[in-house]
Structures are given as C-alpha cells and as structure tokens.
Amino acid sequence: MFGILFIFAMVVGLIYGTFTHWQEPVGATALLLTSGLCLMIAFFLWITGRKIDLRPDDNPDALISDVEGDFGFFSPHSWWPLFLGLSGAIVFLGLAVGWWMVIIGLPLLALSAIGWVFEYFRGDEAI
C-alpha cells in the first residue's frame, strides 16, 4: 500500500511541479516529501516482513487454538468512556467559551480517567 502511495505522490508531485513551472514550491515539495516518507515506510515494512515468520493470523485455514497466549481482558461494557468524552468536551468547550468551564471540566476529566483506568481494580489482596 505504501509503495503505491509512493508512486502516486511522486507522479502527482512531478505533474504539479511541471504545471506550476516550479514557481510554487510548497505544493510540489510537500508531495515529493510525502512520497519519500511513503517510500521509507514501505521499505521498513518490507525489510521487517522478510525477517519475521508468518503467524497463524496470516493463514486463512488456521484454527483459533493455533495462536498462543492470552488475548487479554476486554470489558463487556463500560460507562467510563462516555464520562471521559463528556468531560473532555467540557474542557475543550471551555477553551472557546471561558476558562471557568475548563476549571470545572479538568477535575471531571481527571475523575473520569482514573475511573476508567481502575474500573476493574479490586486491590492487591483481592481474590
């Protein structure tokens, strides 16, 4: 994908530079630098992909039991992201409306973040 993006950005950058007679340097420079960044990412992923073996995730005929290890715990439901989003909205609205809303929103944001992080924490001695 990044190889295709490299080719696209390079071609578009050269066409853009040709049509503007290289008098408008920002657009052509941005497109050519974008193509360079895409090339670096494509090269990194290509080298890394050659070094590692295929995982069972890459095999469409693999079984779920072929993947080793624990997938982790995922909360079935949680209200904390809603509160975190609402309190974040209050803080950012306060940047536009007035600093008094930021002062109200920051403690709510901190409480929401702490609540979400420690949602399933039951203490060190919990069974």
C-alpha positions, 0 to 999 in steps of 0.5 A: 500500500505504501509503495503505491502511495509512493508512486502516486505522490511522486507522479502527482508531485512531478505533474504539479511541479511541471504545471506550476513551472516550479514557481510554487514550491510548497505544493510540489515539495510537500508531495515529493516529501510525502512520497519519500516518507511513503517510500521509507515506510514501505521499505521498513515494512518490507525489510521487517516482513522478510525477517519475521515468520508468518503467524497463524493470523496470516493463514486463512485455514488456521484454527483459533487454538493455533495462536498462543497466549492470552488475548487479554481482558476486554470489558463487556461494557463500560460507562467510563468512556462516555464520562471521559468524552463528556468531560473532555468536551467540557474542557475543550468547550471551555477553551472557546467559551471561558476558562471557568468551564475548563476549571470545572471540566479538568477535575471531571476529566481527571475523575473520569480517567482514573475511573476508567483506568481502575474500573476493574481494580479490586486491590492487591489482596483481592481474590 
